[in-house]
């Protein structure tokens, strides 16, 4: 039941970060996809946070059934995925502010998911 709180917390931190970046910092989050520029919307941020948290949860549950070192293996993999996401996602931002904002969102959600799932891992 506690693991269910991790995706919810990831979505909450993503929503808070998005709101702070847009409202307080005045950063317009937009990313280049090919030749098009697309705004990064709150639903997209929430979906990305939920999908990444649920995928992490599923992988950790699978690893717990397959190995006695599930938490270590999962943590190494999760950190690697976070680092790869920092190479792909934020670099698509159209301004420096958007790149920094997207990187902060990735790091915030990653910290919640990795910290939360690792803490609950067996």
Secondary structure as the mmCIF struct_conf table of DSSP 4:
data_model
#
loop_
_struct_conf.conf_type_id
_struct_conf.id
_struct_conf.beg_label_comp_id
_struct_conf.beg_label_asym_id
_struct_conf.beg_label_seq_id
_struct_conf.end_label_comp_id
_struct_conf.end_label_asym_id
_struct_conf.end_label_seq_id
HELX_RH_AL_P HELX_RH_AL_P1 UNK A 2 UNK A 19
HELX_RH_PI_P HELX_RH_PI_P1 UNK A 20 UNK A 24
BEND BEND1 UNK A 25 UNK A 25
STRN STRN1 UNK A 30 UNK A 33
TURN_TY1_P TURN_TY1_P1 UNK A 34 UNK A 35
STRN STRN2 UNK A 36 UNK A 39
HELX_LH_PP_P HELX_LH_PP_P1 UNK A 40 UNK A 41
HELX_RH_AL_P HELX_RH_AL_P2 UNK A 42 UNK A 66
TURN_TY1_P TURN_TY1_P2 UNK A 68 UNK A 69
HELX_RH_AL_P HELX_RH_AL_P3 UNK A 70 UNK A 88
TURN_TY1_P TURN_TY1_P3 UNK A 89 UNK A 89
HELX_RH_3T_P HELX_RH_3T_P1 UNK A 90 UNK A 92
STRN STRN3 UNK A 93 UNK A 93
BEND BEND2 UNK A 94 UNK A 95
HELX_RH_AL_P HELX_RH_AL_P4 UNK A 96 UNK A 120
#
